[in-house]
Amino acid sequence: MSGAPPSSLQPAALPVGTLVGRWRVVGWAGRGSHGTVYRAVPADSELAAPVALKLALVPRNPCFAREAELLSRLRNGSIPRFWESGEWQSPGGDFFPFLIMEWVDGLPLYAWARQQTFSVPQASQMLAHLARALQSIHAQGAVHRDVKGDNVLVRRMDGRAMLIDFGTGLYPEAETLTPPDTFPGTPAYRSPESGLFELQNLRSRSARYRAGPADELYALGVTACRWLTGEYPQFSDPFQDAQGVWRMEAVKLPQTLARVEPSLRPPVQRLLSVLPEERGSVLQFAEEMERLARPRPVVAVPASEPPPPVPRPEVKPPLPEVPSDNTRPVESVPPRRTARWMWPALVTAAATLAVALWASWGVVEQLTQKLSLLSSTPGTSQPDAGTAGLGDTVSAASSLDAPEPPLPAMTEESIPEPIPGQTRPDSKGRCPHKRQVALNGACWVPFDLDECEASFSSGQVFRGRCYVPAMPRNRRSTSETPPKR
């Protein structure tokens, strides 16, 4: 049991031993914008297998009821099993909803990839896991709405990719909690059609975009691209046609994608098509990945006929027959390379204001003073720390050739990952504003957890504080978005 006084208990940092319903906290696992995840066990059976306890950071958060309902409808090996929900009453009298789910011992996808070497069949199998999870979600008429590498855990015991965090998920009869002009999710993973919809409806506060399976396929493509190359795809400049309709010609793919194994590259490129109908279906992608994941048969190469014996004088015995070499083809391994971070501009000069509004995701006026800290003059461009060279680890060798290495246990939250266009420190590691801090090769504005929860959805929690990306003054921050509801 914890010795902490009950009055000091806060949902963001419960001590070991705290009772939440019939569950006892035995460890801290991670924290996001809306909830903290703990490892817990039944209070009456502490030797039982652990579960994941997700506790809301604000009282009566309606997202938790919607997440519980969606999870209760899903049965898939790559989606954590939902067990129950309830409310925890704090010493102050507030009620905080919580969820109990299957415990997944693993690492976020990008962090795992930085530590592991993996084969093309292994990568294909993991993408197939995610596609089958999405297929299960879409079969319910639902959408996840925040597919990305940070919401994928690679399970330690078997390397299975697990899709997590259904807090922004939506099913047909679910209550809509977000304002019409907001877009739940992460900006770098948004589909082209959702951005074009926002440009087309800038003057309509009531227009609401409905995410569908094609949006999730695009987000899965961005996840695969970022995982295999260390770089994000970028939108080409939008333009208006003769009828005033906003359009986009293509999605700009990283040059390093061309170095990915040829059998894996085309399916990923198809997911990043600018037209939704060209992305195919989640079933098609899952089947393609499963075919690539199957072990390749080893075909024996027959030896050629041996040459006839060499004639020798009768007094000497003939030399033994010499068979020809029996050579087998060796599967090539892609050369190592280093991925560089690329930040191409998203818009033309004529559409600067419109696209800035697109990137802002519905900024509210009351955040103006806070958001001034997030904007600064552009710093020196630096490579994204922790992302270069992810493609180097992809080997074309079959997974049968060598056993997969075990995954390390998850110990603490990952260091915040920079986003496209974020302000970088100068050559001396200094950020433009005195309140900004340099972390992981980028500039951030630190906030208290409760303040971040109320104002930002893309803040990243690290060591007890919430860090919001700082953006150049000539571009609005992609973190300027109301909390996901």
C-alpha positions as CSV (number, residue, x, y, z in Angstrom):
1,M,0.0,0.0,0.0
2,S,1.1,3.6,-0.7
3,G,1.9,5.9,2.2
4,A,0.6,9.0,0.3
5,P,-2.2,10.9,2.1
6,P,-5.6,10.4,0.3
7,S,-6.0,14.1,-0.2
8,S,-2.9,14.2,-2.5
9,L,-4.2,11.6,-4.9
10,Q,-4.5,12.9,-8.5
11,P,-5.6,10.8,-11.5
12,A,-2.4,11.8,-13.4
13,A,0.0,10.2,-10.8
14,L,-1.6,7.6,-8.6
15,P,0.9,5.9,-6.3
16,V,1.3,2.1,-6.2
17,G,-1.3,0.5,-4.1
18,T,-4.1,2.9,-4.9
19,L,-7.5,1.2,-5.3
20,V,-9.5,2.1,-8.4
21,G,-12.8,0.2,-8.2
22,R,-11.9,-3.4,-7.6
23,W,-8.4,-2.9,-9.0
24,R,-5.1,-2.1,-7.4
25,V,-2.5,0.0,-9.1
26,V,0.9,-1.8,-9.3
27,G,2.7,0.5,-11.8
28,W,2.6,3.5,-14.1
29,A,2.6,2.8,-17.9
30,G,2.0,6.0,-19.8
31,R,0.1,9.2,-20.2
32,G,-1.7,11.0,-23.0
33,S,-3.8,14.1,-23.5
34,H,-7.0,12.6,-22.0
35,G,-5.9,9.7,-19.7
36,T,-3.2,8.0,-17.7
37,V,-2.6,4.3,-18.1
38,Y,-1.6,2.1,-15.2
39,R,-0.7,-1.5,-14.7
40,A,-3.2,-3.0,-12.3
41,V,-4.3,-6.3,-10.8
42,P,-7.5,-7.4,-9.0
43,A,-7.4,-6.2,-5.4
44,D,-8.3,-9.7,-4.1
45,S,-5.8,-11.6,-6.3
46,E,-2.5,-9.7,-6.7
47,L,-0.8,-12.7,-8.3
48,A,-3.2,-12.6,-11.3
49,A,-2.2,-11.4,-14.7
50,P,-2.1,-7.6,-15.0
51,V,-4.6,-5.4,-16.8
52,A,-4.3,-1.9,-18.3
53,L,-6.3,0.7,-16.3
54,K,-6.9,3.9,-18.3
55,L,-8.0,6.7,-16.0
56,A,-9.4,10.1,-17.2
57,L,-7.5,13.2,-16.4
58,V,-10.7,15.4,-16.1
59,P,-13.9,14.5,-14.4
60,R,-16.9,13.0,-16.4
61,N,-14.9,12.9,-19.6
62,P,-17.6,11.7,-22.1
63,C,-14.9,10.2,-24.5
64,F,-14.4,7.3,-22.1
65,A,-18.0,6.1,-22.4
66,R,-17.8,6.2,-26.1
67,E,-14.4,4.4,-26.2
68,A,-15.8,1.7,-23.9
69,E,-18.8,1.1,-26.1
70,L,-16.7,0.9,-29.3
71,L,-14.1,-1.5,-27.7
72,S,-16.9,-3.7,-26.4
73,R,-18.0,-4.4,-30.0
74,L,-14.5,-5.4,-31.3
75,R,-12.9,-8.8,-31.4
76,N,-9.6,-8.9,-33.0
77,G,-6.2,-10.2,-32.0
78,S,-4.5,-6.8,-32.7
79,I,-7.0,-4.8,-30.6
80,P,-6.7,-5.0,-26.8
81,R,-9.6,-6.8,-25.2
82,F,-12.0,-4.6,-23.2
83,W,-13.0,-5.9,-19.8
84,E,-15.1,-3.3,-17.9
85,S,-15.5,0.4,-17.2
86,G,-16.3,2.4,-14.1
87,E,-15.7,5.6,-12.1
88,W,-13.1,6.5,-9.5
89,Q,-14.1,9.1,-6.9
90,S,-11.2,11.3,-6.0
91,P,-10.7,12.6,-2.4
92,G,-12.1,15.9,-3.6
93,G,-15.3,14.2,-4.6
94,D,-15.0,14.4,-8.4
95,F,-15.7,11.3,-10.4
96,F,-13.2,10.2,-13.1
97,P,-14.2,7.5,-15.6
98,F,-11.8,4.6,-16.1
99,L,-11.5,1.6,-18.5
100,I,-10.0,-1.9,-17.9
101,M,-8.4,-3.5,-20.9
102,E,-6.0,-6.3,-21.8
103,W,-2.4,-5.4,-20.8
104,V,0.0,-5.1,-23.7
105,D,3.6,-5.3,-22.8
106,G,5.5,-3.6,-25.6
107,L,6.9,-0.5,-27.3
108,P,5.4,2.1,-29.6
109,L,6.2,1.2,-33.2
110,Y,8.7,3.9,-34.1
111,A,10.6,3.4,-30.8
112,W,10.7,-0.4,-31.4
113,A,12.0,0.1,-34.9
114,R,14.9,2.3,-33.7
115,Q,16.0,-0.6,-31.5
116,Q,15.3,-3.7,-33.7
117,T,16.4,-5.1,-37.0
118,F,13.5,-6.7,-38.9
119,S,12.9,-8.5,-42.1
120,V,10.5,-7.7,-44.9
121,P,8.3,-10.7,-44.0
122,Q,8.1,-9.5,-40.4
123,A,7.3,-5.9,-41.5
124,S,4.6,-7.2,-43.8
125,Q,3.1,-9.4,-41.1
126,M,2.9,-6.4,-38.8
127,L,1.2,-4.3,-41.4
128,A,-1.2,-7.1,-42.0
129,H,-2.0,-7.1,-38.3
130,L,-3.0,-3.5,-38.4
131,A,-5.0,-3.9,-41.6
132,R,-7.0,-6.7,-40.1
133,A,-7.6,-4.6,-37.0
134,L,-9.0,-1.8,-39.2
135,Q,-11.1,-4.3,-41.1
136,S,-12.7,-5.4,-37.8
137,I,-13.4,-1.7,-36.9
138,H,-14.8,-0.9,-40.3
139,A,-17.1,-4.0,-40.3
140,Q,-18.9,-2.3,-37.3
141,G,-19.3,0.9,-39.4
142,A,-16.8,2.6,-37.1
143,V,-13.6,4.4,-37.6
144,H,-10.5,4.8,-35.3
145,R,-9.7,8.4,-36.5
146,D,-6.1,8.5,-35.0
147,V,-4.2,5.7,-36.7
148,K,-0.4,6.5,-36.3
149,G,2.8,4.9,-35.1
150,D,2.4,6.2,-31.6
151,N,-0.9,4.3,-31.3
152,V,0.7,1.0,-32.3
153,L,2.4,-1.1,-29.7
154,V,4.7,-4.0,-30.7
155,R,3.9,-6.8,-28.2
156,R,7.0,-8.1,-26.5
157,M,6.1,-11.8,-26.4
158,D,5.4,-12.3,-30.1
159,G,6.1,-9.1,-32.0
160,R,2.4,-8.6,-32.9
161,A,1.3,-5.1,-33.8
162,M,-1.5,-3.9,-31.5
163,L,-3.7,-0.9,-32.4
164,I,-4.5,1.1,-29.2
165,D,-6.1,4.4,-28.0
166,F,-9.7,4.4,-29.3
167,G,-10.5,7.7,-27.5
168,T,-11.4,9.5,-30.8
169,G,-13.1,6.4,-32.3
170,L,-16.6,6.8,-33.7
171,Y,-19.4,4.4,-34.4
172,P,-22.7,5.1,-36.3
173,E,-25.0,5.9,-33.4
174,A,-22.4,7.5,-31.2
175,E,-22.9,11.0,-29.9
176,T,-20.9,13.6,-31.7
177,L,-18.6,15.4,-29.3
178,T,-16.4,17.5,-31.5
179,P,-17.5,20.9,-33.0
180,P,-18.2,20.8,-36.8
181,D,-15.0,22.7,-37.8
182,T,-12.6,20.5,-35.9
183,F,-10.7,17.4,-37.1
184,P,-9.8,14.8,-34.4
185,G,-6.6,13.0,-35.0
186,T,-3.0,14.0,-35.8
187,P,-2.3,16.5,-38.6
188,A,0.6,14.6,-40.3
189,Y,-1.7,11.6,-40.8
190,R,-4.7,13.5,-42.2
191,S,-5.9,12.5,-45.7
192,P,-5.7,14.9,-48.6
193,E,-9.5,14.9,-49.0
194,S,-10.1,16.0,-45.4
195,G,-7.7,19.0,-45.9
196,L,-9.4,19.9,-49.2
197,F,-12.8,19.7,-47.5
198,E,-11.6,22.2,-44.9
199,L,-10.3,24.6,-47.6
200,Q,-13.6,24.3,-49.5
201,N,-15.7,25.1,-46.4
202,L,-13.6,27.8,-44.7
203,R,-16.6,30.1,-44.4
204,S,-19.0,27.4,-43.3
205,R,-18.8,26.9,-39.5
206,S,-21.5,24.1,-39.7
207,A,-19.8,21.9,-42.3
208,R,-18.6,18.6,-40.8
209,Y,-16.2,16.2,-42.4
210,R,-17.0,12.5,-41.9
211,A,-13.9,10.3,-41.8
212,G,-14.2,6.9,-43.5
213,P,-12.2,3.8,-44.3
214,A,-10.2,5.6,-47.1
215,D,-8.9,8.1,-44.5
216,E,-7.7,5.3,-42.3
217,L,-6.0,3.6,-45.3
218,Y,-4.1,6.9,-45.9
219,A,-3.1,7.1,-42.2
220,L,-1.9,3.5,-42.4
221,G,0.2,4.4,-45.5
222,V,1.7,7.4,-43.6
223,T,2.5,5.1,-40.7
224,A,4.2,2.6,-43.0
225,C,6.2,5.3,-44.8
226,R,7.4,7.0,-41.6
227,W,8.3,3.6,-40.1
228,L,10.2,2.3,-43.1
229,T,11.9,5.5,-44.3
230,G,12.0,7.8,-41.2
231,E,10.2,10.5,-43.3
232,Y,6.6,11.7,-43.7
233,P,4.9,12.1,-47.1
234,Q,3.9,15.7,-47.9
235,F,1.0,17.3,-49.7
236,S,1.6,19.0,-53.0
237,D,0.3,22.6,-53.3
238,P,-3.5,22.7,-53.4
239,F,-5.1,24.8,-56.2
240,Q,-8.6,25.9,-57.3
241,D,-9.9,24.8,-60.7
242,A,-12.1,26.9,-63.0
243,Q,-15.2,26.1,-60.9
244,G,-13.5,27.2,-57.7
245,V,-13.1,23.7,-56.3
246,W,-10.0,23.0,-54.3
247,R,-7.9,20.2,-55.7
248,M,-4.5,18.5,-55.2
249,E,-2.4,16.8,-57.9
250,A,-0.4,14.4,-55.8
251,V,1.2,13.4,-52.5
252,K,4.9,14.0,-52.4
253,L,6.7,10.8,-51.4
254,P,10.1,10.7,-49.7
255,Q,12.9,9.8,-52.1
256,T,14.0,7.2,-49.6
257,L,10.8,5.2,-50.2
258,A,12.4,4.1,-53.5
259,R,14.9,2.1,-51.5
260,V,12.3,0.0,-49.7
261,E,12.1,-3.6,-50.8
262,P,10.4,-3.6,-54.2
263,S,7.7,-6.1,-53.2
264,L,6.6,-3.9,-50.2
265,R,6.9,-0.5,-51.9
266,P,3.9,-0.5,-54.4
267,P,1.2,-1.4,-51.8
268,V,2.5,1.4,-49.5
269,Q,2.6,3.9,-52.3
270,R,-1.0,2.9,-53.3
271,L,-2.2,3.8,-49.8
272,L,-0.7,7.3,-50.3
273,S,-2.7,8.0,-53.4
274,V,-4.3,11.5,-53.5
275,L,-7.6,10.0,-54.7
276,P,-9.4,7.9,-52.1
277,E,-10.7,5.4,-54.7
278,E,-7.2,4.6,-55.8
279,R,-6.1,3.3,-52.4
280,G,-8.0,0.0,-52.8
281,S,-9.6,-1.7,-49.7
282,V,-8.3,-2.6,-46.4
283,L,-9.0,-6.3,-47.2
284,Q,-6.9,-6.0,-50.4
285,F,-4.0,-4.5,-48.5
286,A,-4.2,-7.1,-45.7
287,E,-4.1,-10.0,-48.2
288,E,-1.1,-8.5,-50.0
289,M,0.8,-8.1,-46.8
290,E,-0.1,-11.7,-45.7
291,R,1.3,-13.0,-49.0
292,L,4.5,-11.1,-48.5
293,A,4.8,-12.4,-45.0
294,R,4.6,-16.1,-46.0
295,P,8.0,-17.9,-46.0
296,R,9.5,-18.1,-49.4
297,P,9.9,-21.7,-50.6
298,V,13.5,-23.0,-51.0
299,V,13.8,-24.5,-54.5
300,A,16.7,-27.0,-54.9
301,V,18.9,-26.3,-57.9
302,P,19.9,-29.6,-59.6
303,A,23.6,-30.2,-60.3
304,S,24.6,-30.4,-63.9
305,E,25.8,-33.6,-65.5
306,P,29.4,-34.5,-64.4
307,P,32.0,-34.4,-67.1
308,P,33.3,-37.7,-68.5
309,P,36.5,-39.2,-67.0
310,V,39.7,-37.9,-68.4
311,P,41.5,-40.6,-70.5
312,R,44.8,-41.8,-68.9
313,P,47.4,-44.3,-69.9
314,E,46.3,-47.8,-69.0
315,V,49.0,-48.2,-66.4
316,K,47.4,-45.3,-64.4
317,P,43.9,-45.4,-62.9
318,P,41.4,-42.8,-64.2
319,L,40.9,-39.6,-62.2
320,P,37.6,-39.4,-60.2
321,E,34.7,-37.5,-61.8
322,V,34.5,-33.8,-61.0
323,P,31.0,-32.5,-60.6
324,S,30.3,-28.9,-61.6
325,D,29.6,-26.3,-58.9
326,N,26.1,-26.3,-57.5
327,T,25.3,-22.6,-57.0
328,R,22.2,-21.3,-55.4
329,P,20.9,-17.7,-55.9
330,V,21.4,-15.5,-52.9
331,E,18.6,-13.0,-52.0
332,S,19.9,-9.5,-52.1
333,V,19.8,-7.2,-49.1
334,P,19.1,-3.5,-49.6
335,P,22.2,-1.3,-49.0
336,R,22.2,0.8,-45.9
337,R,21.1,4.3,-46.2
338,T,20.4,7.3,-44.0
339,A,17.0,9.0,-44.1
340,R,17.0,12.8,-43.9
341,W,14.2,14.9,-42.5
342,M,12.3,16.8,-45.2
343,W,10.0,19.7,-44.6
344,P,8.7,20.9,-48.1
345,A,6.1,23.8,-48.1
346,L,2.5,22.8,-48.1
347,V,0.9,25.7,-50.0
348,T,1.4,28.3,-52.7
349,A,1.8,32.0,-51.8
350,A,-1.7,32.7,-53.1
351,A,-3.3,30.2,-50.6
352,T,-1.1,31.0,-47.6
353,L,-4.0,32.2,-45.4
354,A,-6.4,29.4,-46.4
355,V,-3.8,26.7,-45.9
356,A,-2.7,28.2,-42.6
357,L,-6.3,27.9,-41.4
358,W,-6.3,24.3,-42.7
359,A,-3.1,23.5,-40.6
360,S,-4.5,25.3,-37.5
361,W,-7.4,22.9,-37.1
362,G,-9.9,25.5,-35.7
363,V,-8.0,27.8,-33.4
364,V,-10.1,29.3,-30.7
365,E,-9.7,32.9,-29.7
366,Q,-9.1,32.3,-26.0
367,L,-5.8,30.5,-26.8
368,T,-4.2,33.5,-28.5
369,Q,-1.9,34.4,-25.6
370,K,-0.8,30.8,-25.1
371,L,-0.3,30.2,-28.8
372,S,2.0,33.2,-29.2
373,L,4.6,31.1,-27.4
374,L,4.2,28.4,-30.0
375,S,5.1,30.7,-32.8
376,S,8.7,31.9,-33.4
377,T,11.0,32.9,-36.2
378,P,12.2,29.8,-38.1
379,G,15.2,28.2,-36.7
380,T,18.0,26.4,-38.3
381,S,16.8,23.2,-40.0
382,Q,18.1,20.2,-38.3
383,P,17.5,16.5,-38.9
384,D,14.8,14.9,-36.8
385,A,16.5,13.2,-33.9
386,G,15.6,9.5,-33.6
387,T,14.1,9.0,-37.0
388,A,17.0,8.8,-39.5
389,G,17.9,5.5,-40.9
390,L,14.8,3.5,-39.9
391,G,14.8,2.0,-43.4
392,D,18.3,0.7,-42.8
393,T,17.0,-2.0,-40.6
394,V,14.7,-3.6,-43.1
395,S,16.3,-6.7,-44.5
396,A,15.0,-8.7,-47.4
397,A,16.1,-12.0,-45.8
398,S,13.3,-14.4,-44.9
399,S,12.3,-14.5,-41.3
400,L,13.1,-18.2,-41.4
401,D,16.8,-17.4,-41.8
402,A,17.2,-15.9,-38.4
403,P,15.0,-15.8,-35.2
404,E,13.3,-12.5,-34.4
405,P,15.0,-10.7,-31.5
406,P,13.0,-10.3,-28.4
407,L,11.4,-6.9,-27.7
408,P,12.5,-4.9,-24.7
409,A,10.0,-4.2,-21.9
410,M,8.3,-0.8,-21.9
411,T,9.8,1.2,-19.1
412,E,8.7,4.8,-19.5
413,E,7.0,7.2,-22.0
414,S,8.8,8.0,-25.2
415,I,10.6,11.3,-25.7
416,P,8.3,13.7,-27.7
417,E,8.5,13.3,-31.5
418,P,8.8,16.5,-33.6
419,I,6.1,17.2,-36.2
420,P,6.5,18.6,-39.7
421,G,7.5,22.3,-39.8
422,Q,8.3,22.6,-36.1
423,T,10.8,25.2,-35.0
424,R,14.3,23.9,-34.5
425,P,17.0,25.2,-32.2
426,D,19.9,27.2,-33.5
427,S,23.5,25.8,-33.8
428,K,24.0,26.4,-30.1
429,G,20.8,24.5,-29.2
430,R,18.8,27.7,-28.3
431,C,15.1,28.2,-29.2
432,P,13.8,31.7,-30.3
433,H,11.6,32.3,-27.3
434,K,12.8,32.2,-23.7
435,R,9.9,30.0,-22.6
436,Q,10.6,27.4,-25.3
437,V,12.8,24.4,-24.5
438,A,14.9,22.3,-26.9
439,L,14.0,18.6,-26.8
440,N,14.7,15.9,-29.3
441,G,16.0,18.3,-31.9
442,A,13.0,20.6,-31.8
443,C,11.6,23.6,-29.8
444,W,8.6,23.0,-27.4
445,V,6.5,25.0,-25.0
446,P,6.0,23.2,-21.7
447,F,2.6,23.4,-19.9
448,D,1.0,21.9,-16.8
449,L,-1.0,18.7,-17.6
450,D,-4.4,20.2,-16.7
451,E,-3.7,23.3,-18.8
452,C,-2.6,21.3,-21.8
453,E,-5.6,19.0,-21.5
454,A,-7.9,22.0,-21.7
455,S,-6.2,23.6,-24.7
456,F,-4.2,21.3,-26.9
457,S,-4.7,17.8,-28.4
458,S,-1.3,17.3,-29.9
459,G,0.7,18.1,-26.7
460,Q,3.0,15.2,-25.8
461,V,3.5,14.2,-22.1
462,F,7.0,13.6,-21.0
463,R,8.3,13.3,-17.4
464,G,5.2,14.9,-15.8
465,R,4.8,17.8,-18.2
466,C,3.0,18.4,-21.5
467,Y,5.1,19.7,-24.4
468,V,3.4,21.5,-27.3
469,P,5.3,22.0,-30.6
470,A,6.5,25.5,-31.3
471,M,5.9,26.6,-34.9
472,P,7.5,29.4,-37.1
473,R,5.6,32.7,-37.1
474,N,4.8,32.4,-40.8
475,R,2.9,29.2,-40.1
476,R,0.2,28.4,-37.5
477,S,0.9,25.5,-35.2
478,T,-0.7,22.2,-36.0
479,S,-1.1,21.8,-32.3
480,E,-3.6,24.6,-32.1
481,T,-6.6,22.4,-31.8
482,P,-9.3,22.0,-29.2
483,P,-9.1,18.8,-27.1
484,K,-10.5,15.7,-28.7
485,R,-14.1,15.0,-27.5
